[in-house]
């Protein structure tokens, strides 16, 4: 899922959850909610983020099935083959649309569209 999210320009990191057998294969992810709330995202946007993450997980599952293995050495080439798929492109657009609606404070990006 982390690799799929990288393609979407969504930054998160793998995180262990209760029941994981190894830190090398964590079952959870962590997103930086403080950074998102600083940008002004509220509950409704976090629902959208949850939907995006869910779709990313479904894509990751499809890639893993196509790879025929749970190993990253097999997953990465399978993901590269699917990187231009319509599902990933559509999700990239949803991420970009959401992110552009909430500019990063202090960087002046909000002023780019006002001219």
N, C-alpha and C positions, 0 to 999 in steps of 0.2 A: 504494500500500500504506500509506503514511503516513496518508493521509486515512481509510482504512478503520480503521486501528488507533486513530486519534483517536476514532472512534465506539465502539470497544471499551474505551476508557479505558486504552489501552496507549500509553505514550510512547516514541517512538523518533525517530530523525532520519535523513534521507537521507544517504548517504555514498558517495563515489566508490569504485569498485573497479577493478582492473586491466582495461583494455580499454574503459573509458568514454570517449566522445568529448568530453563536455562536463560541466563541474561543474554545469551547470543541469539536467542530466538524468542524475543518478547512478543506478547500477544496484544499489546495496546499501543496507542499513539498519544502524544501530548501536543496540544496546540497552544500557542501563546495568547490566551484570552486577554491578558492585560494590554497587550499591544493592539488588539482589535477594539477593545472598549475605548482606548485612547483615541482611536480614529472615529469613534462615535457609533459603533455598531451596538445595536440593542437586541432584545430577545428575538424579534422577528428575523433579524439577519443571522442570528446563531442557528435558527431553525434551518435557514437556507444553507448555512455552512455544514450542518449535520447531514442534509440531503446530499450535498456535494461530496462529503466524506464517504457517505454510504455508496454513492455511485462509483467513487474511486475504488472502494473495497470490492465492489462487484466486478469492475474492470480488472483489478488485480487477480481476482479469482479466475476469470476467464483466461488471463495471460498464463497463470499457473497451470491451468488445465491444458492450454496449448503447448506449454513447455514440457508437460508430462513429468514434472519433477518439482520438488519443493526447494531445490538448490538454486541459489542466486546465480550461479554460473550458467544455469539453463534458463532462468527467469529473465535475465537482462537481455539476451538476444531475442527472446520471444516478445518482450516489451518493445524493443526497437522496431520489430516488424509491425507492431500495432500502433506505433506512435502517431501515425498519420490517419488513424481510423476516424470515422465520423463521430463515434462516441467520445473519443478523447478531444477532438476539435470542438465539439459542442460543449463539453465540460470546461474546456479552456476559455471559451467565450463567456460562459456563466460566471466563472471566477473573475475574469477581467472586468466584466460589467459591474459586478458587486464591488470589487476593489476600487474601481474608478469613481464610484458613487461616494466613497469615503476616503478622501485624500489624506496622505500622511501629514500630520500637523507639523508646522515649522519648516517644511521643505519648499513651500511655494508652489506645489503642484496644483493647488486649488486655484491659483491665479493664471495658470496656463490657458484655461478655457474661457476666462473672463475678458480677454482682449478681442 
